[in-house]
Amino acid sequence: MIKSYALYFAWVVSLVATGGSLFLSEVMDFMPCTLCWYQRILMYPLVLLLGRAAYRNDRGIIGYALPLSIIGAGFSLYHYLEQQIPALAKVLPCTQGIPCDQDYLDWFGGIVTIPFLALIAFILITIFLIVGRSAQQEPAEQEEA
């Protein structure tokens, strides 16, 4: 079942992540830092790409969406590590404006932060896309046999 609906699941995760980031910035007035903007740049297009692909069951989009989710996970991981390891806060890119080590959300003693939630979203999207890609390849292999 997950293979059949992988694009839908990835799309729902991207919707929740985008909605969450907009809620935190527009309703809660949390100003995004530079790394948050990079993560948004990589997450927001996934809503449109995966939504259209899920509607049309177009698994060809996976090759285009997968790099966005993997790169986004990299930014999220670095951002999370910057919050957890104070020495990384001195490294670029957050030298002006809102500091990237700023911790607006502090759940479970600082373990769950906004970058951590973004990392989970990017990882889930990546997993769903990989599972969806394997579902795309299986029928092709059966036709060859």
C-alpha positions in Angstrom: 0.0 0.0 0.0 2.8 2.4 0.8 4.4 1.9 -2.6 1.1 2.7 -4.3 0.5 5.9 -2.4 4.1 7.0 -1.8 3.6 10.2 -3.8 0.5 11.1 -1.8 2.3 10.5 1.5 5.3 12.6 0.4 3.0 15.3 -0.7 1.1 15.3 2.6 4.4 15.5 4.5 5.4 18.5 2.4 2.0 20.2 3.0 2.3 19.7 6.8 5.9 21.0 6.8 5.1 24.0 4.7 2.0 24.8 6.7 4.0 24.4 9.9 6.7 26.8 8.7 4.1 29.4 7.6 2.3 29.1 10.9 5.4 29.5 12.9 6.5 32.6 11.0 3.2 34.3 10.2 1.1 33.4 13.3 3.7 32.9 16.0 6.0 35.7 14.6 9.1 33.5 14.6 11.6 35.2 12.2 13.3 32.6 10.0 17.1 32.6 9.9 19.2 32.2 6.8 19.3 28.4 7.0 15.5 28.3 7.6 15.1 30.2 4.3 17.3 27.7 2.5 15.1 24.9 3.9 12.0 26.7 2.8 13.4 27.2 -0.7 13.8 23.4 -0.9 10.5 22.5 0.8 7.9 24.8 -0.8 8.3 23.6 -4.4 7.8 20.1 -3.2 4.2 20.9 -2.3 3.5 21.9 -5.9 5.6 19.2 -7.6 4.4 16.3 -5.5 0.8 17.5 -5.4 0.7 17.5 -9.2 2.6 14.3 -9.5 0.3 12.6 -6.9 -2.8 13.8 -8.7 -1.6 12.4 -12.1 0.3 9.4 -10.6 3.4 10.7 -12.4 6.3 8.9 -10.8 8.7 10.6 -13.2 8.8 13.6 -10.8 10.7 11.5 -8.3 14.0 12.1 -10.0 13.5 15.8 -9.7 12.0 15.9 -6.2 14.5 13.5 -4.6 17.5 15.9 -4.9 15.4 18.7 -3.3 14.5 16.5 -0.3 18.1 15.2 0.1 19.7 18.6 -0.1 17.0 19.9 2.3 17.8 17.2 4.7 21.4 18.2 4.6 20.6 21.8 5.4 18.3 20.7 8.2 20.9 18.4 9.7 23.5 21.1 9.7 21.1 23.6 11.2 20.1 21.1 13.9 23.7 20.4 14.7 24.4 24.1 14.8 21.8 24.4 17.5 23.1 21.4 19.4 26.8 22.1 19.1 27.6 25.7 20.1 31.0 25.8 18.2 29.2 25.4 14.9 27.3 28.7 15.5 30.5 30.6 14.7 30.6 29.1 11.2 28.8 30.7 8.2 26.2 31.5 6.9 24.3 33.0 9.9 26.6 36.0 10.5 23.9 38.7 10.1 20.2 39.0 11.1 18.6 36.2 13.0 21.2 33.8 14.5 20.8 30.2 13.2 21.5 28.8 16.7 18.4 30.7 18.0 16.0 28.1 19.4 12.4 29.2 19.2 10.9 25.8 19.8 12.3 23.8 22.7 10.5 20.6 23.2 11.8 17.7 25.3 14.8 19.6 26.6 15.9 21.1 23.3 15.9 17.8 21.4 13.0 18.7 19.2 13.5 22.0 17.5 12.3 23.6 14.2 15.3 22.3 12.2 14.8 18.8 13.7 11.1 18.8 12.6 12.3 20.0 9.1 14.9 17.2 9.1 12.2 14.6 9.9 10.0 16.0 7.1 12.8 15.8 4.5 13.7 12.3 5.6 10.1 11.1 5.4 9.8 12.7 1.9 13.0 11.0 0.8 11.9 7.6 2.1 8.5 7.9 0.4 10.1 9.0 -2.9 12.6 6.1 -2.8 9.8 3.6 -2.0 7.7 5.2 -4.8 10.6 4.9 -7.2 11.0 1.2 -6.4 7.3 0.8 -7.1 7.8 2.4 -10.5 10.6 0.0 -11.4 8.8 -3.2 -10.4 6.2 -3.2 -13.2 8.9 -2.5 -15.7 10.9 -5.5 -14.5 7.8 -7.7 -14.7 7.2 -6.7 -18.3 10.7 -7.6 -19.3 10.4 -11.1 -17.9 
